[in-house]
Amino acid sequence: MRRTGFHHVAYACRDAEATRHFYEDLLGMPLVHTEVKVGDDGFFRHLFFDTGDGTCIAFFEVQGVGELDDYSTEVSTGNGLPVWVNHVAFAADEERARQAEERLAADDIVPLMEVDHGWCVSLYYLDPNGIMVEFCRDTGGFGDDPGSASDRLSGTESTDESTFLRPLDPAGLRGFDPLPTRPAPRDA
């Protein structure tokens, strides 16, 4: 029984099977539990995938439980943010990242980008729900520095020294937009 840390993080999905295929077949995260709750006007399906250490990433497929017809599963662009803001990062070593990349490539899914952040190297993809997924390979880590971290909460001095190892590839967007759709201007 886990007493600290994450048990699971949950997101929305529109297609449980497409989500299962991506996380289980392509990323190698087994589907370990599914719950279905049927109500008067609809249902929800709650899927749990083991990320490798007993913690899970979970998804809700919902129908008729109070959601808007046009709800978005895109946690960043669906909320008016660039695609990279809200994302999930999985710890990976070279082998795990390579295996995932090979399985994804076999399904014609290419990386969105690869970035060397100085303290880690990150390989990014979009899942079938428009959620950015990161494979984060530590290269020394950023170390704990609570003093500087707190000081930077009010500062705007640039401290990010990231470099692209592979620049953003539009094919990696999988049909999703990298930026939120802006509403058309209203006539005055």
N, C-alpha and C positions, 0 to 999 in steps of 0.2 A: 504494500500500500504506500503510495506516494504522499508525502506530507508537504513538500515544497516544490517550487518550480511549476512549469506548465504541465497540465494533464493533457489538454488539447486546446487548439485554437479552431474556431469554426467560421466558415464562410458560406455563402449561398452558391448554389449551382442550378442551372436549368436542365441539365441532362446528366443524370446519375451515371449512366453507362459510359458516356464520354469522359466524365471525371474519373470513374473507376479505371478505365483503360489508361489514361494519362498517368495517374498516381501509382497504380498497381503494376500494370504491364510495362510501362515505359520508365518510370522512376524506381521501380522495385520496392515500393512501399505496400505491403500486403493490406488488403481490406480485412480488418479484424472484427468489425462489429457493424451491424446495421439495425436501426430501429425504425419501425413504421408506426405512425399514429394516425388513425382515421377518425375524422370528426364528422359533424353533420353535413358540412358543405365541401369538404376536401380532405387533404391528408398532408403529412410531411414525412419525408424519408431522411434519416440522419445517418450518414456514413462516416466511419472512422478508419483512417489509414495509419499504420504504425510507421513512424519516421525512422526507426532503426534502434531506438533505445527505450521503447515502451511509451514514449510520448506520441501523441497523435495529431494529425491534421484532420479536421472533420468538415463535412459539408451538409447543408440542408437543401434538399429539393422540396419545394413547397408548391401546393396548388390549393387555392380556395381557403386559406387560413388567415386572410387579412392582408395579403400582399397586393401591391398595385399591379395591374396587368402588364405595365411596361417597366417593371423593376429591373435594375441593372445589377449584374453580378460583378461588374468591374469596380473594384473597391477604390481605385484611384480616379480614373477618368470619369466614372459614373458619379463621382462626387466633386467634379470640377478641378481635378488635380492631374498633373502629368503622370503617366503610367508607372513611373519608377518610385513614386512616393510611398504608397502602401504596398508592401510586399512581404513575402515570407522567405526567410533565409535558412537553408538547411546546412548544417556542418558537413563538410566533405573533405576527404583526402583526394589525392590525385586519382586513385583507382576508382573511387565512387563517382567522381565527376566524369571520368572517362567512360565508365560503363553507362551512366545515364546519357551522356552525349551520343554514344554509339546506338543505344536503343531508340533515342529520339530521332536520330538521323535516319535509322531504318524505317521510321514512320514519317519521313519527310518533314520533320520539325527541326528547324535550325535555331541556333542561339540568337537571342535578341542582341546581345553584346557580351564582351568579356572585358573586365576592368581590373587593373592592378591598383588597389587602394593604398599600397605601401605596407599595410599591416595584414592584408589578405588579398587573394585573387578571387574574383567573383565571376561566375558564368551565369547569365540570366536567360530565362525563357518565359513565355506566357503560357498559362494553362488554358483549357477550353473555356474558362470563365472570365478571361481577361485579367487574371491575377498574376502579377509577376512573381516568379519562383527563382530563387537564387541558390546556387551551390557555392558556399563560402569556404575557401581553403585558406586556413590561417597560415601566415608566413612570418610568424613572430608575434602576432597580436598587437593590439594598440596599447596594452598595459593599462593598469588602473591608475588614473591621475585625477582623483576627485576635485582637487583644488582647481586645476586648469579647466576641467569639465564645468565646474560651477561658474568660474570667471567668464567662460565663453557664452554663458546663457544670455548675457546682455551685450556681447560684442558682435561686430560684423567683420572682423579681420579674417581673411581667408586662411584656412589651415588645411584644406583638402588638397592633397597632391596626387590625386588619382590620375592614371593614364589609361587610355584605351589600348588593350591588346588586340581586340577586334571591335571596330566601331559598330554603331547601331546598324543592324541589317533590317531593312523594311520587311523582308520575308519572315523574320522572327516575330513580327507583330501578329501573324496569323489572322489577319483581317481586322484586328483591333486598331484603334487610333492611339498614337502616342500621347496626344494632348486631348483635353476635354473638348467636346463639340460646343462651340459658342452659339448661343441663340442668335437668330437673325435680328439686326437692329430694328427697333420699332419706329414706325413713322411718327414724326413729331406732331 
